[in-house]
């Protein structure tokens, strides 16, 4: 049910001018926090947009991590570096912008 969910929310993707705009709509962009001269970039994702759509991208990324060696090689060091298990990690940065995500949408 991943591909139909993504397709239902994103359609053919033409309403988004950039891949970053699509990622922002999904809520997978990192939030930022600043106060005075202190800035904390790359915090947790914003979680703006539909939770069901974020879950669909998480499921697609998690499946891709298990079946694609190149994604597993990218993803595993992030899990170790950040101290998360795969269930706590978010969709890898840029996944919405990758051909893999486009292929998932094309399956719908």
Secondary structure, DSSP 8 states (H G I E B T S, - for coil): -HHHHHHHHHTTSTT-SSHHHHHHHHT-SB--EEETTEEE-S-SB---S-HHHHHHHHHHHHHHHHH-HHHHHHHHHHHHHHT--TTTS-S-TTGGGSHHHHHHHHH-
